[in-house]
Amino acid sequence: MTRELLKLEDMNVITVDWSGGNQFPYGQAVANTVIVAAIIRQLLQAMTNVGAQPQQMHLIGHSLGAHISSYVGRDLPNLGRISGLDPAGPDFYVSLIPDRLDPSDALFVDVIHTDGAPRVHSGFGHLEPLGHVDFYPNGGSAQPTCGSNTGTVLLQSAWSLISTFNVANAADTLACNHMSAVYYYTDSINTPSPAFAYPCSDYKSFEQGLCTSCGSSPDRCQRIGYHASPSRTLGTLYLMTLHGVKPPHLGFHFRVTLESDMNDNGQQTRGVIKVKFDEQEEDASLFDQSTLLKRGSINSKTILIANKPKTLKTINISFKKSLGFSLGIGLADQWNFRSVTVLDMQSNVSYKFCPTSNSPMIKSGSNLTYKLC
């Protein structure tokens, strides 16, 4: 992260190594946070005594480090900003507000949640909003790069590694979701993507394409990570991240809406449906076998792609019928989408596509190209 910050601009970066006090037992590490905060605050106060401006100071803390930043800000008036990266949850759900990160700790507090859960065996992070703006990538609990990432499964996987004396990998497995906030924040510093996040009632609604606006103008859209701003949309925001283990993690959001034909002979079907844009090497998954398509139905989904197409003139839709429900009995082997509408959520510009073929049926296992209507 330090390298990315210095690559962005000329600034002074101070890193704090408190690894000697951030060990098991966890309760002792929690107690040590107050001591670490006092030392950091002493340093920053000394800097302000020789002319440094607290308003220009920015603390970035992961896990317990987020709460350490809180303690610093509590006693350092007019601290400019705190970025909390998956603030620790265990022992902090029952804490009073002065004992954990909250919006009063700095002029601007932004938080990324990636392993949020109320119990340690389900997650190490804090799920509740703690800042002026709280980002919930992929819902804030389970990250796509962490595989089977429910708390129980992660613990079982880690125990398997420990039993074979692979302790280092066990630690990485347990901390995968928790560390994702650090990776996303680091990626945000110099990413070519705007990395916008969107206000929504919950992540499921966001996935379903129900939340695509930031208000009166796209300029109000908030950026996750380093470039977050108090002048943009605040509150609880959602976004998706890419599934690759290595950067980039952030991309461009689009909502894709499929309108099924009313005249299709098939009554309904299920299957895997994917979309591929102009110039894109990989397709993006729209729907799986859990989604039932009916005649005349309209189905929407929010997707994320790594690179924004220079132009949007054609798209490709593929369909593969599901055999998981009663071996596919009663489900159509082919399907007809009369139109596909793509909304660029960054610019709020919409594109409508129609089939290029005179026979617009997509047979299972095949695909069809659509062009601008």
N, C-alpha and C positions, 0 to 999 in steps of 0.2 A: 504493500500500500504506500509506503514512503516513496518508493521509486515512481509510482504513478502520480503522486502529489507533486513531486519535484519536476516531473515531466510536464505537468500542466502549467505551472507558473513558478516564479521565484518566491519562495516562502520559507519560513523557519519551521521545521518539523522536529518535535521532541517526542521520543518514544519512551515509554515507561516499562521496564522489565521488573515485574514483581512475582516472577515464577517461583521464587523461594517461599512466598507466602500464599500462593494460590495452589495448594495441594490438598490431598485428603488429610484429615477428615474435612468434609465440606463445611461443617459448622465453624471450624477454625478459620477457614478461608473467608467466610462471611464476616467474621469478627475482624479480620485483618483489613477489610476494605476501609474501615474508618481511619486506620493508621496511614494507609497508602494515600487516602484522600487528603489527610492533613499535611503530608509531605509535599504533594503536588500543589496544594493551595499555598503553601509557604513559598514555593518556587515562583508561582505566578504572581503572588503579592510582591515579591522582591522585584520582579520584572516591571510591575506597574509603578513601583516606587521610583524607577529610573526612566519612566516615560511610556511604557507599553500601555496600550488601550485595551481594557477588558472586553469592550465591544467587538474587537477584532480577533479575539481568541476563540478557538473552535476545538472542543474536546470530542474525541471519537473513542468510545469504549464498547468492548464486546463483553457480553455476559455479566459477570460481576463488575467488570470495568464500566459498564453503563451506569450502575448505581454509585460507583466511585466518583464518576463525573458529576452525578447528582449531588453528592456531599460537597464536592468542590464548589459547585455553583451556588449551593445554599448559603455559603459564607463568603462568596466573592461577588459582590453586587455588579449588575450589568454585564455578566458574562455573555458573550455574543451568541454562542451556539453549542449545543450538545447533540451529537448523533449517537443514539443508542442502538447497538447491533445485537439483536436478539437478547435483550436484557434478561438476566437470570430470573427464573420463576420460583424455584424452591426457596422457601423461607421468606419470600417477598410478597406472597398473596395476602398474608395476614398482617403485613407491615402497615403502619400508619404512613400517610403520604410523605412526611418529612424523611422517612427511612427508605424511600425508594425513588426512582426517577419519576419526575412529573413536570408539567409545563412551566411551573414557576422557577425551575432551576436555571433557566437561561432565557435570553430574549427570544430564542427559537430552539425548539426541541423536536427533532425528527427521529423516528424509531422504525426499524425494520424487524419484523417478526418472522422467524423461519422455523422455530421448533416450539411453538407456544402450546402449553398444556398446563392444567392445574396440578398435575402430579408428576413427581420426578420419574416414575417408571413410564410415563407417556411422553415426556418432553422436558428439556432443560430450560426452555425459554418461558417468558411471560406472555400470555395470550391477550390480556386486556390492553386497551389503549393507554399509553403513558405519555404521549407528547402532544404538540400542537398538530402534528400530522403523523399518522401511523400507517406504514405500508405492510400489506399482507401478501407477499409473493406466493402464488399457488395456494392461497388460503391461510398461509401463516403457520402451518403445522408440519406438513409432509412435502418434501422437495423432490422433484422428479429425478434428480441425479443420485438420489440416495436409495434407489431400488425399493424393496419391500420395507417401507419406512414407518410402519406403525410402531409404537413404543415397544409392545410385546415382542414383535418380530425382531426388532433391532437388538433387544436384550438377548434373545435366544441366539441370534447370529453372533453377537459379541461373546457370549458364554462358550459357544462352539470354538471360537478362535482362542479364547483363554485356555480352554481344556487341551488345546494342541500347542500351548506355550507361545502363541502368536499374539502377545499382549499389545504390541504397538498397533497392529491392524485392528485389534478389538477396540482400542480407544478411538481410532479413526471411524470405525463403524458406528459407535455410540454417538459420536460428536458430529456426524455428517450433516444432519439437518441444522444443528446448532451453529456450525461453522459456515453454513451457506450464506448467512447474513454478511459475513466478512467478505466472501467472494463476490457477492452482488455489489456491495459498496465499492470494493476495489475496481470492479469492472465498470462501474458508473462514472468513474473519474474522467476517463478519456474515451468513452464509448462513442461511436458515430451515431448510435441510436438515441432518440430523445428519451427513451425509457420512461414513457408516461405511465401513470397509474390513475385509476378511475374510481370515483365515489360510487358505492353500491351498498345494498342492504346486507349482502352476504356473497361469498365467493361463488356459490352455485348459480346465483342469478347472474353474476358477471360472466361465468362460463357460457351461460345460455344466451348471451348477447343482449341482455336487458339493460346493460349500463355501458353506454358508449360515449357519453358526453361529460365534459367538465364544467358545464354551465353555459354562460352566454357566448363564450368564445374559446376556440382551441388554445388561445394564449393563456387560459386559466389552468390548463392541464399541469399537474404537478409531476416533477421528475423525481424518481427514486434515487436515493444516494446523495452523493456529494453536491449535486446541483439542485437539490431541493431548495425551495424559497418560501419565506413567509408571505410573499405577495401573491402566491398561487393558491389553488384549492387546498384547504386544510381538512382535518378530520380523518376518517377511516377510509383508506384507499386500497384497491386491489389491482393486481397485474399478474401476468404469466412470465415465466422464464423459459429459456430454451433447455433442451434435455441433455445437451452435451456436458461432459464432466469438465472440460476445459473451456475457457472463454472463447467466444462471447456467451454471456448468460442472458443478456438483454437484447430485445429486438423490437419489432414493429407489430402492433395489434391491428387485426382486421376482424370485422364481423361478416360472416358468410351466411346468407339466407337462401335456402333451397325451397322452391315452390313446386310441389308435385302436381302432375297433370290430372285434371278431373276426369279425362276420358280414358285413362289407363285401364286396360282390361283387368289388371291385378288389383285386388282389394287392399292388400297391405303387404309389407315386407320388412325384413330386418337385415342388417348387414354392415360391413365396414365401408364407409364412404370417405374418400380422400379428395383433396383439391390441390392442384398445382398451378402456380401463377406463371406468367411470362418470365423467362430467364432464370427460373428457380430450378436448382438441381434436385431438390427433394420435395416430395409432396407433404402436405400437412393433414393430419387426421381430423375429420369433422365429426363423424358419428361411428359408434360401435354397435354391436348387436343388441345393446340394451335399448336403443331408440327404435320405436315402431313408426314406420312411415305409412301413411294412409293416403288414399286418393284425395287430392286437393289440399293436403296438409302443407303447412308452412313451418319449416324447422330452421332455427338459427343457432350459430355457435361462434364464439370468439376464438380466434386462433392467433398464434404468434409465429412470425417468420424472422429469420436472421437478417435478411437483406431486403430492403424495400425495392420493388421493381421500378425501373426507370419509366416504363410505360405499362399500362394495363389494357391490352387489346384482346387477348384471348386467355382463357383458363381451361383447365382439363379436370374433369370429374371422373373418378373411378368408383366402381361398385363391386362388392363381393358379397353374395348372399350368405347369411348366417345359417349354419346347420346345427347350432347349439340348442335351438328351441324345437323340440319334437322332430329333429332331423330335417328341419326346414319345411315340414308338411304344412300346407295352407299359406305358405309365403311365396310371393311372385319371384320368378327366376330372373326377371328383368324389370327395369323401372324407368320412368320418364319424368325428368325434371323440365318443366316448361320454361323455367327461367332461374337464373342464379344472380343474386344481388350481393355485391361486395362493397362494404363500407370501410374506407380508410379512416380509422379512428383517430389518427394523428391530425388529418386535415379536415375531417368530417365531410369528405367528398364521397359520393356513392356512384357505383358503376353497375349497370344491369347487362347481363349476358344472356344470349339465346343460343339454342343448338345450331351448329353449322350443318348438320346432316338432315336430309329429308326424312330419315328414319331415326328419330331422337331417342329410341329405346336404348338403355345401357344394359347389356346382358351381364349376368354375373361373371366376374373375372375379367371384365373389359373396361374400357374408358371411352369418354366422348369429349370432344373439344367444343367449347362455347365461345362465341365472339360477341363484341359489344352490339347490342340491339340497335 
